[in-house]
């Protein structure tokens, strides 16, 4: 690709692309990283292919939007995998044998409680209770409406309370 042509015709979209990334990712550093990643993709695509499109600006915005959504999906997948692999990371840890035993029991309890939840309920609960995410961020990460997030969280908490009550008997 001709660097002069890229600088002249594609680089001016920088502010728009950054704003799109910032709106979706809600983090300046993540938006900057996304901008670099997208410009690298566009550079590899080549100016001829890119500029032969009827609206290169719209195409660049679509590439940015899709890239940001991929970033959010990978975050979501990572947080789910982390929780399923090691909920013991959430348990208090000590070198004493009794504390290690309690941490192991806590981990088993968390795993069993998470298994009774639907995937949506589990995802929302993990993001809210264990990762401390706010509702707006959960909506974005999960692609759910505000009402859906609150319903999933309420149902998850209700199911867990019910399961814990039945264990006490």
Secondary structure, DSSP 8 states (H G I E B T S, - for coil): --HHHHHHHTGGGHHHHHHHHHHHH--HHHHHHHHHHHHHHHHHH-HHHHHTSS-HHHHHHHHHHHHHHHHHHHHHHHHHHHHHH-GGGGS---SSHHHHHHHHHHHHHHHHHHHTS-HHHHHHHIIIIIT---HHHHHHHHT--HHHHHHHHHHHHHHHHHHHHHHH-
